[in-house]
Amino acid sequence: MFKLLLIKEFQRLKEIETNQYNLEWNVKRILSKTNYLIHTEAIKEHIIPKNDYTKDNEWIVYAEEADLLNVAMYNCRAKDWREANPEHAEKGLNIRDFSSINELVVLSNLENLNAVMISEIINKAERFSRLRKVAKSQLKTIDNQNFVKSLKRLSDTTFINEEKRLKKK
């Protein structure tokens, strides 16, 4: 009986730990989806009206702009990812569903930045160049921080102890 209770308690604690990390990831994913809405609004207001798109082919513009972000962030188009990961694509999953928290933060920033540049009528090549630089720079900055330790808070002092440890180095 004791073994069973011990195993169940261990499973419960692991689930709590996992849920804390998953909650943070889900929040970042929701943020990314929300910013994508801002991004698509900019496309609808500034790109589609200036071109000869019909309701039947507007989706091409949205796909091209999404791929602009994907290539800037992940160095591949959505189609490339689906072809490389057919088992996930069949389940309706995409590259963003497998992104790290850091990647989702940067992607969210790129979506906002691209929306601003679209509204400023900056051409696609220039936007891509800027987005690529920003993605690399921000990801490098964020990856150099140890945020995951703070997400997996094992106690109230975990993050504080980690900061102290890093300062000693």
C-alpha positions as CSV (number, residue, x, y, z in Angstrom):
1,M,0.0,0.0,0.0
2,F,2.8,2.4,0.9
3,K,4.6,1.7,-2.4
4,L,1.4,2.5,-4.3
5,L,0.9,5.8,-2.4
6,L,4.5,6.7,-3.0
7,I,4.2,6.1,-6.7
8,K,0.9,8.0,-7.0
9,E,2.4,11.0,-5.1
10,F,5.5,11.0,-7.3
11,Q,3.3,11.0,-10.4
12,R,1.2,13.8,-9.0
13,L,4.3,15.9,-8.3
14,K,5.7,15.3,-11.7
15,E,2.4,16.3,-13.3
16,I,2.4,19.5,-11.3
17,E,6.0,20.3,-12.5
18,T,5.1,19.5,-16.1
19,N,1.9,21.5,-15.9
20,Q,3.8,24.6,-14.7
21,Y,6.0,24.4,-17.8
22,N,3.2,23.6,-20.1
23,L,1.1,26.5,-18.8
24,E,3.9,28.9,-19.6
25,W,4.3,27.4,-23.1
26,N,0.5,27.6,-23.7
27,V,0.5,31.2,-22.7
28,K,3.3,32.0,-25.1
29,R,1.5,30.0,-27.8
30,I,-1.8,32.0,-27.2
31,L,0.2,35.2,-27.3
32,S,1.7,34.2,-30.6
33,K,-1.7,33.4,-32.0
34,T,-3.1,36.8,-30.8
35,N,-0.2,38.6,-32.4
36,Y,-0.8,36.7,-35.6
37,L,-4.3,38.3,-35.6
38,I,-2.6,41.7,-35.4
39,H,-0.3,40.6,-38.3
40,T,-3.2,39.4,-40.5
41,E,-5.1,42.6,-39.9
42,A,-2.2,44.6,-41.2
43,I,-2.1,42.4,-44.3
44,K,-5.9,42.9,-44.8
45,E,-5.6,46.7,-44.4
46,H,-2.4,47.4,-46.3
47,I,-1.4,44.6,-48.7
48,I,-4.7,43.1,-50.0
49,P,-6.3,46.4,-51.0
50,K,-3.3,47.5,-53.0
51,N,-3.2,44.3,-55.1
52,D,-5.6,42.5,-57.4
53,Y,-6.7,39.7,-55.1
54,T,-10.0,38.1,-55.2
55,K,-11.7,36.4,-52.2
56,D,-10.6,33.1,-53.8
57,N,-6.9,33.9,-53.7
58,E,-6.4,36.2,-50.7
59,W,-5.2,33.2,-48.8
60,I,-2.0,33.2,-50.9
61,V,-1.0,36.6,-49.4
62,Y,-1.6,35.4,-45.8
63,A,0.4,32.2,-46.6
64,E,3.3,34.1,-48.1
65,E,3.4,36.5,-45.1
66,A,3.3,33.6,-42.6
67,D,6.1,31.9,-44.6
68,L,8.1,35.1,-44.4
69,L,7.9,34.9,-40.6
70,N,8.6,31.1,-40.6
71,V,11.7,31.5,-42.8
72,A,13.0,34.5,-40.7
73,M,12.4,32.5,-37.5
74,Y,12.9,28.8,-38.4
75,N,14.6,29.0,-41.7
76,C,11.9,26.9,-43.4
77,R,8.5,27.4,-44.9
78,A,5.4,25.7,-43.5
79,K,5.3,23.4,-46.6
80,D,8.9,22.3,-46.0
81,W,8.1,21.5,-42.3
82,R,4.9,19.6,-43.3
83,E,6.9,17.5,-45.8
84,A,9.6,16.8,-43.3
85,N,7.0,15.9,-40.5
86,P,4.0,14.3,-42.2
87,E,3.0,12.4,-39.1
88,H,2.5,15.7,-37.2
89,A,1.0,17.5,-40.2
90,E,-1.7,14.8,-40.5
91,K,-2.7,15.6,-36.9
92,G,-3.1,19.3,-37.8
93,L,0.1,20.3,-36.0
94,N,2.6,22.8,-37.3
95,I,6.1,24.1,-36.6
96,R,4.9,26.5,-34.0
97,D,3.3,23.7,-31.9
98,F,6.9,22.4,-31.5
99,S,8.5,25.7,-30.8
100,S,10.3,26.4,-27.5
101,I,9.1,29.1,-25.2
102,N,11.9,31.4,-26.4
103,E,11.1,30.8,-30.0
104,L,7.4,31.7,-29.4
105,V,8.4,34.9,-27.6
106,V,10.6,36.0,-30.5
107,L,8.0,34.9,-33.1
108,S,5.4,37.0,-31.2
109,N,7.7,40.0,-31.5
110,L,8.3,39.3,-35.2
111,E,4.6,39.3,-35.9
112,N,4.2,42.7,-34.3
113,L,7.2,44.1,-36.0
114,N,6.1,42.8,-39.4
115,A,2.6,44.3,-38.8
116,V,4.2,47.7,-38.2
117,M,6.5,47.4,-41.2
118,I,3.5,46.4,-43.4
119,S,1.6,49.5,-42.3
120,E,4.7,51.6,-43.1
121,I,4.7,50.1,-46.6
122,I,8.1,48.6,-46.3
123,N,8.8,46.1,-49.1
124,K,8.9,42.4,-48.5
125,A,12.6,41.9,-49.1
126,E,13.5,44.7,-46.6
127,R,11.0,43.4,-44.1
128,F,12.5,39.9,-44.4
129,S,16.0,41.2,-43.9
130,R,15.1,43.1,-40.8
131,L,13.0,40.3,-39.4
132,R,15.8,37.8,-39.8
133,K,18.2,40.0,-38.0
134,V,15.8,40.6,-35.2
135,A,15.0,36.9,-34.8
136,K,18.7,36.0,-34.6
137,S,19.5,38.8,-32.2
138,Q,16.5,38.2,-29.8
139,L,16.8,34.5,-29.8
140,K,20.5,34.8,-29.0
141,T,19.7,37.2,-26.1
142,I,16.9,35.1,-24.7
143,D,18.8,31.8,-25.1
144,N,21.6,33.2,-23.1
145,Q,19.3,33.6,-20.1
146,N,18.2,30.6,-18.0
147,F,14.5,31.3,-17.9
148,V,13.5,27.7,-17.9
149,K,14.9,27.4,-14.4
150,S,12.6,30.1,-13.2
151,L,9.6,28.4,-14.9
152,K,10.3,25.1,-13.2
153,R,10.0,26.6,-9.7
154,L,10.7,23.9,-7.3
155,S,10.6,26.3,-4.4
156,D,10.4,30.0,-3.7
157,T,14.1,30.4,-3.9
158,T,15.0,28.3,-7.0
159,F,15.3,31.3,-9.3
160,I,17.1,33.4,-6.6
161,N,19.6,30.5,-6.0
162,E,20.1,30.1,-9.8
163,E,20.8,33.9,-10.1
164,K,23.4,33.7,-7.2
165,R,25.0,30.7,-8.9
166,L,25.3,32.5,-12.2
167,K,26.8,35.6,-10.5
168,K,29.5,33.4,-8.9
169,K,30.7,32.3,-12.3
